[in-house]
Each structure stands twice: as structure tokens, then as C-alpha cells.
């Protein structure tokens, strides 16, 4: 079972929902509180919490209400404090200089070979840090599954042989290659336990 919920909080403006579309207009600030959970439990042989659909819905609703009641700034501050404990253990200096281009432009320039070396180093640095951030965010707590393959996020017109599943081979191992050399050993525990 899966449940996902979204709450929109705006500073003035108007929020309307119709069919599968959410429209926010005239707002100076808008915060989306998105919460989700499944009934998965890392416990053999059932691997389920035993929750009903309503119980799962109520659990996700409670998580959403707690986040909303905390408010954006407190949620953000707590998140930064939480991940920076691991994230700040590593620095990387490739001689990069902050790019004057947006990330999508940096990627295009990198692919085409038209970027200057500082811009390339900045993008490489950004991707290094982004990968570490994703690992910290997806593979830390005891009793959860390790991060998995990203096939579900590929172009939907491409038929890949995986769809966010687990191939217990080098594909899964590659997710974890950076964990030790970037001083994030505890993020490998979910894979080791799995």
C-alpha cells in the first residue's frame, strides 16, 4: 500500500484543485508540504506493517500536519542540520569557480564542449555534492531498504530492463561506491543489512 498527500500553504493568493491539476495564482510565497509512505516493513516474512488503507492514510496525514505546523523555515532548518552532520565531512577543490550559468545551461555547455574549464569544474563539483546529498537523503536509517536503481525516472519512451528495482550486482554496488571514500560510511548500512 502507498499513500501520498500534499498540502499547499500560500501567502495570499488562491489555490484551486480540479481533476489532476493544482493551480496557485496571485501568491507571493507558496509552500508545498508533500508526505508519502508505504506499508513496507523490513521484517521477514511478510514485509508489511499490517496497516489498513485508512491507517496508512492517517499516518501520512499526521506526518503532513506535523510538517505544516512546524512551518517552512523550521522544516528547512531541521533538514539542513540533519544532513550537514554527514555532508560537511568532505570538501572538494577542483579549482572551480561559481558559474554564471543556470545548471541546465551548464549541462548543455558541458555536453557540447563549449564551456570554459571553470564552468566544467563547477558542474562536476555540483554533481559530486548532489550525489552525496541524494545518498545521505535516501540511505541512512536502520530498517529501510538501500537506495535502488533509477530506471523508473528514465525517459518513459525508453524500455529499460529495470524500473527502480534491485539488481544485486554492480548496478546496485555503484550507488554505494562513494560512501566510504567521501566519509559517509553509515549510509552504506542499509545495503549491508539488505
Secondary structure, DSSP 8 states (H G I E B T S, - for coil): -EEEEEEEEEESSEEEEETTEEEEES-SEEEEEEEEEESB-S-TTT-B----HHHHHHHHHHHHHHHHHH-HHHHHHHHHHHHHHHHTT----SS----SS-HHHHHHHHHHT-S-HHHHHHHHHHHHHHHHHHHHHHS-STTS------GGGS-TTS--S-SS---TTHHHHHHHTHHHHTT-GGGGHHHHH-
